[in-house]
Protein backbone atom coordinates (compact mmCIF):
# COMPACT_ATOMS: atom_id res chain seq x y z
CA UNK A 1 0.00 0.00 0.00
CA UNK A 2 1.39 3.37 -1.03
CA UNK A 3 0.92 6.18 1.50
CA UNK A 4 1.14 9.96 1.63
CA UNK A 5 1.83 12.25 4.57
CA UNK A 6 0.06 15.52 5.21
CA UNK A 7 -0.45 17.97 8.03
CA UNK A 8 -3.98 18.64 9.29
CA UNK A 9 -4.34 21.34 11.97
CA UNK A 10 -0.65 21.01 12.81
CA UNK A 11 -0.85 17.23 13.17
CA UNK A 12 1.24 15.04 10.85
CA UNK A 13 -0.83 12.13 9.46
CA UNK A 14 -0.09 9.31 7.01
CA UNK A 15 -2.88 7.77 4.95
CA UNK A 16 -3.34 5.56 1.91
CA UNK A 17 -2.63 7.37 -1.36
CA UNK A 18 -5.84 8.41 -3.14
CA UNK A 19 -7.74 9.44 -0.02
CA UNK A 20 -9.33 12.88 0.09
CA UNK A 21 -8.35 15.35 2.80
CA UNK A 22 -11.74 14.74 4.46
CA UNK A 23 -11.25 10.96 4.38
CA UNK A 24 -7.76 11.38 5.84
CA UNK A 25 -9.08 13.60 8.63
CA UNK A 26 -11.87 11.16 9.50
CA UNK A 27 -9.50 8.18 9.51
CA UNK A 28 -7.07 9.99 11.82
CA UNK A 29 -9.72 11.25 14.22
CA UNK A 30 -9.55 14.92 13.22
CA UNK A 31 -13.00 16.48 13.49
CA UNK A 32 -14.09 18.22 10.28
CA UNK A 33 -17.76 19.13 9.85
CA UNK A 34 -19.43 17.68 6.78
CA UNK A 35 -22.95 17.23 5.48
CA UNK A 36 -23.02 15.61 2.03
CA UNK A 37 -20.14 13.10 2.39
CA UNK A 38 -20.90 9.40 2.75
CA UNK A 39 -18.30 6.67 2.10
CA UNK A 40 -20.79 4.62 0.07
CA UNK A 41 -21.51 7.24 -2.60
CA UNK A 42 -19.46 9.32 -5.02
CA UNK A 43 -17.88 12.49 -3.70
CA UNK A 44 -19.89 15.52 -4.75
CA UNK A 45 -18.71 18.34 -2.46
CA UNK A 46 -21.82 20.35 -3.21
CA UNK A 47 -22.63 21.55 0.31
CA UNK A 48 -19.14 23.03 0.94
CA UNK A 49 -19.39 22.44 4.70
CA UNK A 50 -16.09 20.51 4.75
CA UNK A 51 -14.11 23.06 2.72
CA UNK A 52 -10.42 23.20 3.64
CA UNK A 53 -7.54 25.52 2.87
CA UNK A 54 -4.48 23.95 1.25
CA UNK A 55 -1.31 25.98 1.75
CA UNK A 56 0.40 27.26 -1.40
CA UNK A 57 -2.79 26.78 -3.44
CA UNK A 58 -4.36 29.90 -4.94
CA UNK A 59 -7.97 28.84 -4.22
CA UNK A 60 -9.82 26.99 -1.48
N, C-alpha and C positions, 0 to 999 in steps of 0.2 A: 504494500500500500504506500503510495506516494503522499507525502504530507507537505503542508505549508505552515509557516509561522506568521502570526500577526499580533498586533497589540490592540486590545480593546479596553478602553478606559484605563490605560496605564498597565494593564495586565497582559503579559506575554502568553499566548495560547498557540497550540499546535493542533491542526485538524487535517482531515483527509482532503487532498486536493480536489477541487470542484465544488466544495461547499460554499454557500453564500455567507456573507458576514452575519446575517441573522441566524442561520443554521449553526455557524461556529459559536456565536454567543450563547445560544440555547444549550448546545452540547457542553459548553464549559461553565454553565451556571451563571452567566452574566445576564442580568435582567434587562431586556429591551422590550418596550411595549409594541404589540402588533395586533392587528385586527383581521386582515384578510389571509394571512399565511396559514397553511395546513400542510403537513408533510405528505399527505396523500393526493394532493392536486398540484397542477402546474403553478409556478410562481408568477403572479400577476403584478403585485406591487401597486395596485390601483388606489389603495386607501392612504398611502404615504405615512402611516403612523410610525412605521419602523425606520424611517429615513435616517441615514447616518452620514457623517462627514468623513471623507477619506482625505488624509493629508496629501498635499501636493497634487490634488486633482482640482481642476478649475470649477467644477460644478458639484452639487450634492449628489 
